[in-house]
Amino acid sequence: MVASKITSSLTDIARQTRASASKLAVLSTADRNRALEEIAAALEAATSEIVEANQADLQAAKANHLAPALYARLKLGESKLQAAIAGVRDVAKLEDPVGASQIKRELDEGLILKRVTCPLGVLGIIFEARPEALIQITSLAIKSGNGVILKGGKEALNSCQTLVEVIHKALVKTKVEPDAVQLLTTREEIAQLLSLDKYIDLIIPRGSNSFVRYVQDNTQIPVLGHADGICHLYVDSAADIDKAVKITVDAKTHYPAACNAIETLLVHRDIAPKFLPTVATVLKEHHVELRGDTATRKIIDCTEATETDWSLEYSDLILAIKIVDDLEAAIAHIDRYGSKHTDAIVTEDSQAADIFQNRVDAAGVYHNCSTRFADGFRYGFGAEVGISTQQMPPRGPVGLEGLVTYKYKLTGNGHIAATYTGENAKSFTHRDL
């Protein structure tokens, strides 16, 4: 009986979201931007209230012994909140992705074809911890003319409820209906949400490997996201050691819980004796646990890495290290164990860099910089709804361009298809305008 009530209620919510989304889709750029500014201002005004709600979540998380990686993602202090608010305003400044004409073509005199971008419809976002993700996703959804149904993890319940309350109060002052942004609060609602393919056009999960795979395996709705964030850094024989140390430390320790932090460090055999002792010293100063293969353990003091370590996303201060014979071996390792998220090479050899960037199959392939740049905000997208490692676009950090589709608009003047078939068929002009 309870499940039936949930289904009915959730269907109603999804229907309301879709109705509000259809109105949002045709609002002007100015109207959608104004809504974003109202949200940013409201979040600023409610900073203390939001931080207080987050503190309640953090206290409960401690009591429930939440994993360190999830706890780090859950924390929403003033600085992280201000960055999220800045992201809302950055999204407002971006070019409107809706209504862009991609094709304008005369098929025949008076018969004009246009391909125009339009919103997807309704997004279903399911995420663990990371309450700031709610802010980022809502801003991108509104800017791209999409409705959004959000389901945060139970560990972030107070934070998410407070954020949505603030957002709804802000939207009342605008032409965007508050029902365009909905929040689900119970675990039971997840399975029901995944079944609403009639109302939801795209599911975006953000969370652990097992969580994302659960979503992918239990819905007929298209899913955008990544299950693993196993990122690699390869230090080539032609690497600048100081540069390599700096990049390694940043990529592992800047925010180890993030999906763009490196989990495996690959080191060319020729540079390993000089590089590894130096980088190990600095990493240990940052409390990083090192796990190395046999060749690595002959050079530095670390625990033994097993076959399992090459496939693990630690999301913690743990780093697996492997010495490889050459660039080809590094690429082969990444091909076997990588998750197609982000992989980087440190080298002063431009040819090696080109080979690496062309051969490694990942959404992000970097040269002489940290993998931590794999982020929608840092790419200038304002924010991101998630990072996709699938082959089909959108790929990598997904911003506004990943939240629109297109439709073909054809205008004629009594034109009929029969005119262009048969013995006396008329020819198309197919002239781009």
Secondary structure as UniProt FT lines:
FT   HELIX           2..24
FT   TURN            25..26
FT   HELIX           29..45
FT   HELIX           47..63
FT   TURN            64..65
FT   HELIX           68..74
FT   HELIX           78..93
FT   TURN            98..99
FT   STRAND          101..108
FT   TURN            109..110
FT   STRAND          111..119
FT   STRAND          122..127
FT   HELIX           131..143
FT   TURN            144..145
FT   STRAND          147..152
FT   HELIX           154..156
FT   HELIX           157..171
FT   TURN            172..173
FT   HELIX           178..180
FT   STRAND          181..184
FT   HELIX           188..194
FT   TURN            197..199
FT   STRAND          202..206
FT   HELIX           209..217
FT   STRAND          231..235
FT   TURN            237..238
FT   HELIX           241..253
FT   TURN            256..257
FT   TURN            259..260
FT   STRAND          262..268
FT   TURN            269..271
FT   HELIX           272..285
FT   TURN            286..287
FT   STRAND          289..292
FT   HELIX           294..297
FT   TURN            298..299
FT   STRAND          303..304
FT   HELIX           307..311
FT   STRAND          318..324
FT   HELIX           327..337
FT   STRAND          342..346
FT   HELIX           350..359
FT   STRAND          364..367
FT   HELIX           371..373
FT   TURN            376..380
FT   STRAND          386..388
FT   STRAND          396..398
FT   HELIX           400..403
FT   STRAND          404..411
FT   HELIX           417..420
FT   TURN            423..424
FT   STRAND          431..432
//
